[in-house]
Amino acid sequence: MLTLEGGTSGDAPGSDDGGDDEDAKVERILQQALASAPEPAQAPAAAALSFPSVPTPTPKPKPSFASRLPAAPTTQPGARPAPPPRPPKPAAEQAEDMSTWCCICTDDAVLYCHECDGDAYCARCWREGHAEADLRTHRTVPIRR
């Protein structure tokens, strides 16, 4: 309830101040209400529009040479399991490998002769083919299986 200066309350209907018209009464009540209202705290205009500042990107430090190198291994050498052994070649594939056939009889060869253009020989064909004195000095390499 609002009490006016003249001692009358603002919500009393039908009270008449001796000839004031209705508009004047309303105007006077509004002025009194505005005068008695507390003033809001005046904030600076900049504070009213205060937003958090945008973070400025900081330049990243140039990585050192050591940081660009791959990391050192953390496992012990040999800690890794060995790969499974390869299965043996099927008999059909072994027969297809012509580099280990004797160049004379196509039997399994036991050595390569360097001076004979790396030809493969079985033991019998080597003995028979290199029986002459000048052929006995040919260098050979055994075939490992």
N, C-alpha and C positions, 0 to 999 in steps of 0.2 A: 504494500500500500504506500502511496506517495502522498506526503503531506505538503501542501502548498504554503507559500509565504503568508497568506491571509488567514491561516489556521484551518482551512477547509481541506478535506481530503479529495484527491483527484477522482476517486471512484464514486463519489456521492452523486447519484443521479438527481436531476431536478433542482440542485442548489443553484441559486442565481446570485451573482455578485452585483446586483443593482444596475442592470441595464447593459452589461457587456453581452455582446452577441456570442453565439456559439463558436464562431471561428476565432475570435479574439481569445476566448477561454482556452481553446485547444493550443493556440500559439503560445500563450503564456505558460501552459503546463509543459509543453515541449521544451521551451527555453529553460525552465526551472530544472527539468529532468536532465537536460544536457549539461547544465551548470553544475549539478550535484554529482554527475557521473565521474568516476576516477579517470584520469588521463592514461591512455595506454603508454607503455614505455616506448619512447621513440628510439628506434634502432637506426643506425646509419644505413643508407641505401645499399652500400656495398655488402654489409653484413646480411641483409635480407636476401641477397642473391649469392650467398656464399656456397660455392660448390667445392668439392675436394679437388685439389690440384691434380693435374694430369701428371703421372710419373714420367720423368724424363729418362729416356734410355741411357744407361751408362755404357760407355764403350767397353767392349769385352777385351780383356787383356789378350795379347797375342800368345798363342800356345807355344810353349817351349819346344825345342827339338825333341827332348826326351819324352814329352807327353804325346808326341805324334808317333812314337815307336810302338810296335805291338807289345802287349803285356808278356812278361816272362811266363813260361809254362808253370803250372802249379802241380802237375803230376810228376811222379818220379819216372825217370826213363825206364822203360820196361814194365811200367805199371799197366800199360795197355795190353790187352790180350792179343796174342798172335793171330793173324788171319787163319781161317781153316785151310788145311792142305787142299791143294787142287786134286780133284779126282783124276785117276789115270785115264789116258785117252782110250777110247774104245779100240778094239782090234782093227776095225776097218780104217780108222784114222791113222793108226800106226803104220799100216801097210801102205797108205797113201803118201807117206813122207819119203819121197824118192831120193832126198839128199843123203840118206843113210843106206842106200842100196849100193851094192858093188857095181861099178861101171862095166864090168865084163859079164858076170853071171847073174846079176840082180839078186844075189843072196844078201844077207845082212852084212854090211861093211864093218870093219873094225878099225880102219885108219884112213886118213886123208894124206895124199902125197902132194907137197907144195910144188915140186918141179914138174909134176904132171897136171898143171892147172887146177890143183885142188881136187882131183878125182878121188872118189871113195873106192876102197878095195877090201875084199874079204881076205883072210889070211892065206888061203890057197892061191888065189889069183895074184896076190902080191908076190909070193915066193916065185911063182912061175913067170910073171911078167917082169920082175926086176932081178932076174937071175944073172944077167950080164954084169960085168964089172963096173961099167960106167953108170948103170942104173942103181947099183947097191948104195951109192952115196946120197941118194935122194932123201931130203928131210921129210919126216912124216909127223902127223899129229894123231894121237889115238882118239877115237870117238867115244865119248862118255854117254852112258845111257842112264 
